[in-house]
Amino acid sequence: MNSAGTKSIDILALILVIIGALNWGILVVLNRELITGVLRLGSDVANIIYVIIAVSGIWCLFSVLPKYLKK
């Protein structure tokens, strides 16, 4: 994959990880989930979004983080 494509995937993965972090913060502070509670999405759709966010976290762990640790 070219570096522009990889950079786009890295940015998307970071955005999704941030959304996941915000979801945890909202869950702790307001006792509501961002995906199912605030956005009113069904549990099946929410589960798919959570899996995508989890994959993004794994992508960041193995792709994005090592790039920044090298600097």
PyMOL Python script that loads the backbone (N, CA, C, O; Angstrom):
from pymol import cmd

cmd.read_pdbstr("""\
ATOM      1  N   MET A   1       0.846  -1.173   0.000  1.00  0.00           N
ATOM      2  CA  MET A   1       0.000   0.000   0.000  1.00  0.00           C
ATOM      3  C   MET A   1       0.892   1.237   0.000  1.00  0.00           C
ATOM      4  O   MET A   1       1.939   1.247   0.648  1.00  0.00           O
ATOM      5  N   ASN A   2       0.488   2.271  -0.716  1.00  0.00           N
ATOM      6  CA  ASN A   2       1.308   3.475  -0.765  1.00  0.00           C
ATOM      7  C   ASN A   2       1.215   4.243   0.543  1.00  0.00           C
ATOM      8  O   ASN A   2       0.334   3.998   1.367  1.00  0.00           O
ATOM      9  N   SER A   3       2.142   5.177   0.715  1.00  0.00           N
ATOM     10  CA  SER A   3       2.190   5.891   1.990  1.00  0.00           C
ATOM     11  C   SER A   3       0.988   6.807   2.178  1.00  0.00           C
ATOM     12  O   SER A   3       0.564   7.024   3.313  1.00  0.00           O
ATOM     13  N   ALA A   4       0.419   7.357   1.091  1.00  0.00           N
ATOM     14  CA  ALA A   4      -0.771   8.198   1.223  1.00  0.00           C
ATOM     15  C   ALA A   4      -1.959   7.367   1.694  1.00  0.00           C
ATOM     16  O   ALA A   4      -2.747   7.832   2.518  1.00  0.00           O
ATOM     17  N   GLY A   5      -2.099   6.145   1.184  1.00  0.00           N
ATOM     18  CA  GLY A   5      -3.172   5.262   1.616  1.00  0.00           C
ATOM     19  C   GLY A   5      -3.000   4.833   3.059  1.00  0.00           C
ATOM     20  O   GLY A   5      -3.965   4.779   3.821  1.00  0.00           O
ATOM     21  N   THR A   6      -1.780   4.534   3.426  1.00  0.00           N
ATOM     22  CA  THR A   6      -1.497   4.142   4.807  1.00  0.00           C
ATOM     23  C   THR A   6      -1.757   5.302   5.755  1.00  0.00           C
ATOM     24  O   THR A   6      -2.297   5.111   6.845  1.00  0.00           O
ATOM     25  N   LYS A   7      -1.371   6.511   5.337  1.00  0.00           N
ATOM     26  CA  LYS A   7      -1.599   7.678   6.185  1.00  0.00           C
ATOM     27  C   LYS A   7      -3.094   7.909   6.389  1.00  0.00           C
ATOM     28  O   LYS A   7      -3.522   8.260   7.489  1.00  0.00           O
ATOM     29  N   SER A   8      -3.883   7.716   5.348  1.00  0.00           N
ATOM     30  CA  SER A   8      -5.335   7.878   5.462  1.00  0.00           C
ATOM     31  C   SER A   8      -5.928   6.857   6.426  1.00  0.00           C
ATOM     32  O   SER A   8      -6.792   7.188   7.238  1.00  0.00           O
ATOM     33  N   ILE A   9      -5.461   5.612   6.331  1.00  0.00           N
ATOM     34  CA  ILE A   9      -5.945   4.572   7.245  1.00  0.00           C
ATOM     35  C   ILE A   9      -5.516   4.884   8.671  1.00  0.00           C
ATOM     36  O   ILE A   9      -6.289   4.683   9.607  1.00  0.00           O
ATOM     37  N   ASP A  10      -4.298   5.371   8.847  1.00  0.00           N
ATOM     38  CA  ASP A  10      -3.815   5.751  10.179  1.00  0.00           C
ATOM     39  C   ASP A  10      -4.693   6.839  10.789  1.00  0.00           C
ATOM     40  O   ASP A  10      -5.070   6.753  11.958  1.00  0.00           O
ATOM     41  N   ILE A  11      -5.015   7.854  10.005  1.00  0.00           N
ATOM     42  CA  ILE A  11      -5.842   8.960  10.502  1.00  0.00           C
ATOM     43  C   ILE A  11      -7.241   8.462  10.853  1.00  0.00           C
ATOM     44  O   ILE A  11      -7.783   8.819  11.900  1.00  0.00           O
ATOM     45  N   LEU A  12      -7.824   7.646   9.991  1.00  0.00           N
ATOM     46  CA  LEU A  12      -9.151   7.086  10.265  1.00  0.00           C
ATOM     47  C   LEU A  12      -9.129   6.228  11.526  1.00  0.00           C
ATOM     48  O   LEU A  12     -10.036   6.308  12.354  1.00  0.00           O
ATOM     49  N   ALA A  13      -8.098   5.416  11.667  1.00  0.00           N
ATOM     50  CA  ALA A  13      -7.980   4.564  12.858  1.00  0.00           C
ATOM     51  C   ALA A  13      -7.857   5.419  14.120  1.00  0.00           C
ATOM     52  O   ALA A  13      -8.475   5.109  15.139  1.00  0.00           O
ATOM     53  N   LEU A  14      -7.071   6.484  14.062  1.00  0.00           N
ATOM     54  CA  LEU A  14      -6.927   7.361  15.228  1.00  0.00           C
ATOM     55  C   LEU A  14      -8.247   8.036  15.583  1.00  0.00           C
ATOM     56  O   LEU A  14      -8.582   8.157  16.762  1.00  0.00           O
ATOM     57  N   ILE A  15      -8.994   8.474  14.580  1.00  0.00           N
ATOM     58  CA  ILE A  15     -10.302   9.093  14.836  1.00  0.00           C
ATOM     59  C   ILE A  15     -11.234   8.099  15.513  1.00  0.00           C
ATOM     60  O   ILE A  15     -11.933   8.449  16.464  1.00  0.00           O
ATOM     61  N   LEU A  16     -11.245   6.860  15.026  1.00  0.00           N
ATOM     62  CA  LEU A  16     -12.115   5.845  15.628  1.00  0.00           C
ATOM     63  C   LEU A  16     -11.691   5.495  17.048  1.00  0.00           C
ATOM     64  O   LEU A  16     -12.539   5.236  17.902  1.00  0.00           O
ATOM     65  N   VAL A  17     -10.395   5.487  17.305  1.00  0.00           N
ATOM     66  CA  VAL A  17      -9.901   5.234  18.669  1.00  0.00           C
ATOM     67  C   VAL A  17     -10.322   6.380  19.592  1.00  0.00           C
ATOM     68  O   VAL A  17     -10.682   6.148  20.746  1.00  0.00           O
ATOM     69  N   ILE A  18     -10.276   7.602  19.091  1.00  0.00           N
ATOM     70  CA  ILE A  18     -10.719   8.747  19.889  1.00  0.00           C
ATOM     71  C   ILE A  18     -12.215   8.641  20.185  1.00  0.00           C
ATOM     72  O   ILE A  18     -12.648   8.936  21.300  1.00  0.00           O
ATOM     73  N   ILE A  19     -13.006   8.223  19.198  1.00  0.00           N
ATOM     74  CA  ILE A  19     -14.433   8.017  19.430  1.00  0.00           C
ATOM     75  C   ILE A  19     -14.649   6.950  20.508  1.00  0.00           C
ATOM     76  O   ILE A  19     -15.519   7.094  21.367  1.00  0.00           O
ATOM     77  N   GLY A  20     -13.858   5.888  20.457  1.00  0.00           N
ATOM     78  CA  GLY A  20     -13.950   4.852  21.493  1.00  0.00           C
ATOM     79  C   GLY A  20     -13.601   5.383  22.867  1.00  0.00           C
ATOM     80  O   GLY A  20     -14.246   5.035  23.856  1.00  0.00           O
ATOM     81  N   ALA A  21     -12.580   6.227  22.931  1.00  0.00           N
ATOM     82  CA  ALA A  21     -12.193   6.819  24.213  1.00  0.00           C
ATOM     83  C   ALA A  21     -13.285   7.747  24.739  1.00  0.00           C
ATOM     84  O   ALA A  21     -13.581   7.749  25.933  1.00  0.00           O
ATOM     85  N   LEU A  22     -13.882   8.535  23.846  1.00  0.00           N
ATOM     86  CA  LEU A  22     -14.991   9.399  24.251  1.00  0.00           C
ATOM     87  C   LEU A  22     -16.181   8.577  24.740  1.00  0.00           C
ATOM     88  O   LEU A  22     -16.868   8.963  25.686  1.00  0.00           O
ATOM     89  N   ASN A  23     -16.414   7.456  24.093  1.00  0.00           N
ATOM     90  CA  ASN A  23     -17.499   6.574  24.521  1.00  0.00           C
ATOM     91  C   ASN A  23     -17.275   6.103  25.955  1.00  0.00           C
ATOM     92  O   ASN A  23     -18.203   6.106  26.764  1.00  0.00           O
ATOM     93  N   TRP A  24     -16.048   5.700  26.270  1.00  0.00           N
ATOM     94  CA  TRP A  24     -15.745   5.263  27.639  1.00  0.00           C
ATOM     95  C   TRP A  24     -15.902   6.409  28.621  1.00  0.00           C
ATOM     96  O   TRP A  24     -16.424   6.219  29.720  1.00  0.00           O
ATOM     97  N   GLY A  25     -15.457   7.597  28.235  1.00  0.00           N
ATOM     98  CA  GLY A  25     -15.598   8.750  29.117  1.00  0.00           C
ATOM     99  C   GLY A  25     -17.048   9.099  29.390  1.00  0.00           C
ATOM    100  O   GLY A  25     -17.423   9.373  30.530  1.00  0.00           O
ATOM    101  N   ILE A  26     -17.867   9.089  28.342  1.00  0.00           N
ATOM    102  CA  ILE A  26     -19.294   9.371  28.507  1.00  0.00           C
ATOM    103  C   ILE A  26     -19.949   8.286  29.348  1.00  0.00           C
ATOM    104  O   ILE A  26     -20.828   8.575  30.159  1.00  0.00           O
ATOM    105  N   LEU A  27     -19.532   7.054  29.165  1.00  0.00           N
ATOM    106  CA  LEU A  27     -20.085   5.946  29.947  1.00  0.00           C
ATOM    107  C   LEU A  27     -19.801   6.138  31.437  1.00  0.00           C
ATOM    108  O   LEU A  27     -20.677   5.913  32.273  1.00  0.00           O
ATOM    109  N   VAL A  28     -18.589   6.549  31.764  1.00  0.00           N
ATOM    110  CA  VAL A  28     -18.210   6.721  33.168  1.00  0.00           C
ATOM    111  C   VAL A  28     -18.878   7.957  33.772  1.00  0.00           C
ATOM    112  O   VAL A  28     -19.410   7.899  34.880  1.00  0.00           O
ATOM    113  N   VAL A  29     -18.849   9.074  33.043  1.00  0.00           N
ATOM    114  CA  VAL A  29     -19.341  10.330  33.598  1.00  0.00           C
ATOM    115  C   VAL A  29     -20.870  10.402  33.596  1.00  0.00           C
ATOM    116  O   VAL A  29     -21.476  10.781  34.599  1.00  0.00           O
ATOM    117  N   LEU A  30     -21.491  10.041  32.475  1.00  0.00           N
ATOM    118  CA  LEU A  30     -22.935  10.201  32.340  1.00  0.00           C
ATOM    119  C   LEU A  30     -23.720   8.897  32.445  1.00  0.00           C
ATOM    120  O   LEU A  30     -24.951   8.899  32.420  1.00  0.00           O
ATOM    121  N   ASN A  31     -22.999   7.788  32.562  1.00  0.00           N
ATOM    122  CA  ASN A  31     -23.617   6.456  32.626  1.00  0.00           C
ATOM    123  C   ASN A  31     -24.486   6.185  31.390  1.00  0.00           C
ATOM    124  O   ASN A  31     -25.542   5.560  31.484  1.00  0.00           O
ATOM    125  N   ARG A  32     -24.021   6.669  30.229  1.00  0.00           N
ATOM    126  CA  ARG A  32     -24.700   6.427  28.956  1.00  0.00           C
ATOM    127  C   ARG A  32     -23.646   6.090  27.921  1.00  0.00           C
ATOM    128  O   ARG A  32     -22.524   6.594  27.975  1.00  0.00           O
ATOM    129  N   GLU A  33     -24.006   5.246  26.990  1.00  0.00           N
ATOM    130  CA  GLU A  33     -23.080   4.910  25.912  1.00  0.00           C
ATOM    131  C   GLU A  33     -23.292   5.865  24.754  1.00  0.00           C
ATOM    132  O   GLU A  33     -24.424   6.236  24.442  1.00  0.00           O
ATOM    133  N   LEU A  34     -22.200   6.260  24.119  1.00  0.00           N
ATOM    134  CA  LEU A  34     -22.261   7.186  23.003  1.00  0.00           C
ATOM    135  C   LEU A  34     -23.017   6.586  21.832  1.00  0.00           C
ATOM    136  O   LEU A  34     -23.897   7.233  21.265  1.00  0.00           O
ATOM    137  N   ILE A  35     -22.686   5.363  21.465  1.00  0.00           N
ATOM    138  CA  ILE A  35     -23.239   4.754  20.262  1.00  0.00           C
ATOM    139  C   ILE A  35     -24.711   4.384  20.443  1.00  0.00           C
ATOM    140  O   ILE A  35     -25.545   4.767  19.622  1.00  0.00           O
ATOM    141  N   THR A  36     -25.038   3.658  21.489  1.00  0.00           N
ATOM    142  CA  THR A  36     -26.424   3.212  21.662  1.00  0.00           C
ATOM    143  C   THR A  36     -27.281   4.252  22.370  1.00  0.00           C
ATOM    144  O   THR A  36     -28.466   4.385  22.065  1.00  0.00           O
ATOM    145  N   GLY A  37     -26.706   4.984  23.303  1.00  0.00           N
ATOM    146  CA  GLY A  37     -27.502   5.927  24.093  1.00  0.00           C
ATOM    147  C   GLY A  37     -27.700   7.270  23.441  1.00  0.00           C
ATOM    148  O   GLY A  37     -28.829   7.752  23.346  1.00  0.00           O
ATOM    149  N   VAL A  38     -26.634   7.880  22.991  1.00  0.00           N
ATOM    150  CA  VAL A  38     -26.714   9.232  22.447  1.00  0.00           C
ATOM    151  C   VAL A  38     -27.147   9.216  20.988  1.00  0.00           C
ATOM    152  O   VAL A  38     -28.002  10.005  20.586  1.00  0.00           O
ATOM    153  N   LEU A  39     -26.565   8.326  20.192  1.00  0.00           N
ATOM    154  CA  LEU A  39     -26.881   8.279  18.771  1.00  0.00           C
ATOM    155  C   LEU A  39     -28.114   7.442  18.458  1.00  0.00           C
ATOM    156  O   LEU A  39     -28.590   7.444  17.323  1.00  0.00           O
ATOM    157  N   ARG A  40     -28.635   6.725  19.450  1.00  0.00           N
ATOM    158  CA  ARG A  40     -29.854   5.927  19.309  1.00  0.00           C
ATOM    159  C   ARG A  40     -29.760   4.860  18.217  1.00  0.00           C
ATOM    160  O   ARG A  40     -30.716   4.625  17.478  1.00  0.00           O
ATOM    161  N   LEU A  41     -28.606   4.229  18.129  1.00  0.00           N
ATOM    162  CA  LEU A  41     -28.443   3.133  17.171  1.00  0.00           C
ATOM    163  C   LEU A  41     -28.787   1.823  17.863  1.00  0.00           C
ATOM    164  O   LEU A  41     -28.614   1.691  19.075  1.00  0.00           O
ATOM    165  N   GLY A  42     -29.268   0.869  17.104  1.00  0.00           N
ATOM    166  CA  GLY A  42     -29.618  -0.436  17.651  1.00  0.00           C
ATOM    167  C   GLY A  42     -28.392  -1.183  18.137  1.00  0.00           C
ATOM    168  O   GLY A  42     -27.263  -0.836  17.789  1.00  0.00           O
ATOM    169  N   SER A  43     -28.614  -2.192  18.930  1.00  0.00           N
ATOM    170  CA  SER A  43     -27.492  -2.922  19.531  1.00  0.00           C
ATOM    171  C   SER A  43     -26.664  -3.672  18.487  1.00  0.00           C
ATOM    172  O   SER A  43     -25.449  -3.793  18.643  1.00  0.00           O
ATOM    173  N   ASP A  44     -27.299  -4.178  17.427  1.00  0.00           N
ATOM    174  CA  ASP A  44     -26.533  -4.876  16.386  1.00  0.00           C
ATOM    175  C   ASP A  44     -25.608  -3.914  15.654  1.00  0.00           C
ATOM    176  O   ASP A  44     -24.444  -4.235  15.413  1.00  0.00           O
ATOM    177  N   VAL A  45     -26.112  -2.750  15.304  1.00  0.00           N
ATOM    178  CA  VAL A  45     -25.285  -1.739  14.639  1.00  0.00           C
ATOM    179  C   VAL A  45     -24.189  -1.264  15.578  1.00  0.00           C
ATOM    180  O   VAL A  45     -23.045  -1.085  15.161  1.00  0.00           O
ATOM    181  N   ALA A  46     -24.532  -1.061  16.843  1.00  0.00           N
ATOM    182  CA  ALA A  46     -23.543  -0.632  17.831  1.00  0.00           C
ATOM    183  C   ALA A  46     -22.436  -1.669  17.980  1.00  0.00           C
ATOM    184  O   ALA A  46     -21.264  -1.305  18.078  1.00  0.00           O
ATOM    185  N   ASN A  47     -22.782  -2.942  17.999  1.00  0.00           N
ATOM    186  CA  ASN A  47     -21.768  -3.991  18.119  1.00  0.00           C
ATOM    187  C   ASN A  47     -20.822  -3.989  16.929  1.00  0.00           C
ATOM    188  O   ASN A  47     -19.622  -4.211  17.091  1.00  0.00           O
ATOM    189  N   ILE A  48     -21.345  -3.743  15.746  1.00  0.00           N
ATOM    190  CA  ILE A  48     -20.484  -3.653  14.561  1.00  0.00           C
ATOM    191  C   ILE A  48     -19.539  -2.464  14.685  1.00  0.00           C
ATOM    192  O   ILE A  48     -18.356  -2.571  14.361  1.00  0.00           O
ATOM    193  N   ILE A  49     -20.059  -1.331  15.153  1.00  0.00           N
ATOM    194  CA  ILE A  49     -19.216  -0.145  15.332  1.00  0.00           C
ATOM    195  C   ILE A  49     -18.138  -0.415  16.384  1.00  0.00           C
ATOM    196  O   ILE A  49     -16.989  -0.007  16.213  1.00  0.00           O
ATOM    197  N   TYR A  50     -18.501  -1.099  17.466  1.00  0.00           N
ATOM    198  CA  TYR A  50     -17.514  -1.418  18.510  1.00  0.00           C
ATOM    199  C   TYR A  50     -16.413  -2.330  17.971  1.00  0.00           C
ATOM    200  O   TYR A  50     -15.249  -2.173  18.338  1.00  0.00           O
ATOM    201  N   VAL A  51     -16.764  -3.269  17.116  1.00  0.00           N
ATOM    202  CA  VAL A  51     -15.749  -4.146  16.515  1.00  0.00           C
ATOM    203  C   VAL A  51     -14.826  -3.328  15.615  1.00  0.00           C
ATOM    204  O   VAL A  51     -13.613  -3.535  15.623  1.00  0.00           O
ATOM    205  N   ILE A  52     -15.388  -2.406  14.845  1.00  0.00           N
ATOM    206  CA  ILE A  52     -14.565  -1.551  13.982  1.00  0.00           C
ATOM    207  C   ILE A  52     -13.631  -0.691  14.821  1.00  0.00           C
ATOM    208  O   ILE A  52     -12.469  -0.507  14.457  1.00  0.00           O
ATOM    209  N   ILE A  53     -14.121  -0.163  15.935  1.00  0.00           N
ATOM    210  CA  ILE A  53     -13.276   0.634  16.827  1.00  0.00           C
ATOM    211  C   ILE A  53     -12.183  -0.231  17.438  1.00  0.00           C
ATOM    212  O   ILE A  53     -11.046   0.223  17.573  1.00  0.00           O
ATOM    213  N   ALA A  54     -12.502  -1.462  17.807  1.00  0.00           N
ATOM    214  CA  ALA A  54     -11.496  -2.369  18.365  1.00  0.00           C
ATOM    215  C   ALA A  54     -10.413  -2.691  17.340  1.00  0.00           C
ATOM    216  O   ALA A  54      -9.228  -2.712  17.671  1.00  0.00           O
ATOM    217  N   VAL A  55     -10.814  -2.939  16.104  1.00  0.00           N
ATOM    218  CA  VAL A  55      -9.836  -3.204  15.040  1.00  0.00           C
ATOM    219  C   VAL A  55      -8.961  -1.968  14.819  1.00  0.00           C
ATOM    220  O   VAL A  55      -7.763  -2.089  14.563  1.00  0.00           O
ATOM    221  N   SER A  56      -9.560  -0.786  14.917  1.00  0.00           N
ATOM    222  CA  SER A  56      -8.790   0.451  14.786  1.00  0.00           C
ATOM    223  C   SER A  56      -7.756   0.575  15.898  1.00  0.00           C
ATOM    224  O   SER A  56      -6.632   1.019  15.665  1.00  0.00           O
ATOM    225  N   GLY A  57      -8.140   0.184  17.095  1.00  0.00           N
ATOM    226  CA  GLY A  57      -7.190   0.209  18.206  1.00  0.00           C
ATOM    227  C   GLY A  57      -6.027  -0.739  17.975  1.00  0.00           C
ATOM    228  O   GLY A  57      -4.880  -0.403  18.271  1.00  0.00           O
ATOM    229  N   ILE A  58      -6.317  -1.917  17.451  1.00  0.00           N
ATOM    230  CA  ILE A  58      -5.250  -2.878  17.135  1.00  0.00           C
ATOM    231  C   ILE A  58      -4.366  -2.331  16.020  1.00  0.00           C
ATOM    232  O   ILE A  58      -3.144  -2.466  16.068  1.00  0.00           O
ATOM    233  N   TRP A  59      -4.996  -1.704  15.002  1.00  0.00           N
ATOM    234  CA  TRP A  59      -4.225  -1.082  13.915  1.00  0.00           C
ATOM    235  C   TRP A  59      -3.269  -0.024  14.482  1.00  0.00           C
ATOM    236  O   TRP A  59      -2.094   0.018  14.117  1.00  0.00           O
ATOM    237  N   CYS A  60      -3.780   0.822  15.369  1.00  0.00           N
ATOM    238  CA  CYS A  60      -2.940   1.873  15.956  1.00  0.00           C
ATOM    239  C   CYS A  60      -1.809   1.272  16.779  1.00  0.00           C
ATOM    240  O   CYS A  60      -0.689   1.784  16.766  1.00  0.00           O
ATOM    241  N   LEU A  61      -2.091   0.207  17.482  1.00  0.00           N
ATOM    242  CA  LEU A  61      -1.076  -0.436  18.317  1.00  0.00           C
ATOM    243  C   LEU A  61       0.085  -0.962  17.487  1.00  0.00           C
ATOM    244  O   LEU A  61       1.243  -0.815  17.877  1.00  0.00           O
ATOM    245  N   PHE A  62      -0.217  -1.577  16.339  1.00  0.00           N
ATOM    246  CA  PHE A  62       0.831  -2.204  15.545  1.00  0.00           C
ATOM    247  C   PHE A  62       1.317  -1.368  14.366  1.00  0.00           C
ATOM    248  O   PHE A  62       2.366  -1.674  13.799  1.00  0.00           O
ATOM    249  N   SER A  63       0.593  -0.331  13.982  1.00  0.00           N
ATOM    250  CA  SER A  63       0.994   0.456  12.819  1.00  0.00           C
ATOM    251  C   SER A  63       1.352   1.892  13.179  1.00  0.00           C
ATOM    252  O   SER A  63       2.424   2.375  12.813  1.00  0.00           O
ATOM    253  N   VAL A  64       0.479   2.565  13.880  1.00  0.00           N
ATOM    254  CA  VAL A  64       0.689   3.986  14.160  1.00  0.00           C
ATOM    255  C   VAL A  64       1.698   4.186  15.284  1.00  0.00           C
ATOM    256  O   VAL A  64       2.626   4.981  15.139  1.00  0.00           O
ATOM    257  N   LEU A  65       1.538   3.494  16.382  1.00  0.00           N
ATOM    258  CA  LEU A  65       2.417   3.671  17.533  1.00  0.00           C
ATOM    259  C   LEU A  65       3.884   3.435  17.205  1.00  0.00           C
ATOM    260  O   LEU A  65       4.711   4.258  17.597  1.00  0.00           O
ATOM    261  N   PRO A  66       4.258   2.371  16.517  1.00  0.00           N
ATOM    262  CA  PRO A  66       5.684   2.176  16.206  1.00  0.00           C
ATOM    263  C   PRO A  66       6.276   3.309  15.367  1.00  0.00           C
ATOM    264  O   PRO A  66       7.464   3.607  15.492  1.00  0.00           O
ATOM    265  N   LYS A  67       5.472   3.944  14.518  1.00  0.00           N
ATOM    266  CA  LYS A  67       5.982   5.065  13.718  1.00  0.00           C
ATOM    267  C   LYS A  67       6.397   6.230  14.602  1.00  0.00           C
ATOM    268  O   LYS A  67       7.386   6.908  14.321  1.00  0.00           O
ATOM    269  N   TYR A  68       5.640   6.465  15.673  1.00  0.00           N
ATOM    270  CA  TYR A  68       5.943   7.576  16.556  1.00  0.00           C
ATOM    271  C   TYR A  68       7.006   7.232  17.598  1.00  0.00           C
ATOM    272  O   TYR A  68       7.659   8.128  18.133  1.00  0.00           O
ATOM    273  N   LEU A  69       7.184   5.961  17.886  1.00  0.00           N
ATOM    274  CA  LEU A  69       8.220   5.553  18.826  1.00  0.00           C
ATOM    275  C   LEU A  69       9.612   5.628  18.199  1.00  0.00           C
ATOM    276  O   LEU A  69      10.609   5.752  18.910  1.00  0.00           O
ATOM    277  N   LYS A  70       9.679   5.553  16.862  1.00  0.00           N
ATOM    278  CA  LYS A  70      10.949   5.635  16.154  1.00  0.00           C
ATOM    279  C   LYS A  70      11.535   7.044  16.188  1.00  0.00           C
ATOM    280  O   LYS A  70      12.753   7.212  16.126  1.00  0.00           O
ATOM    281  N   LYS A  71      10.675   8.053  16.285  1.00  0.00           N
ATOM    282  CA  LYS A  71      11.127   9.451  16.216  1.00  0.00           C
ATOM    283  C   LYS A  71      11.884   9.883  17.425  1.00  0.00           C
ATOM    284  O   LYS A  71      12.322  11.031  17.502  1.00  0.00           O
TER     285      LYS A  71
END
""", "prot")
cmd.dss("prot")
cmd.show_as("cartoon", "prot")
cmd.util.cbc("prot")
cmd.orient("prot")
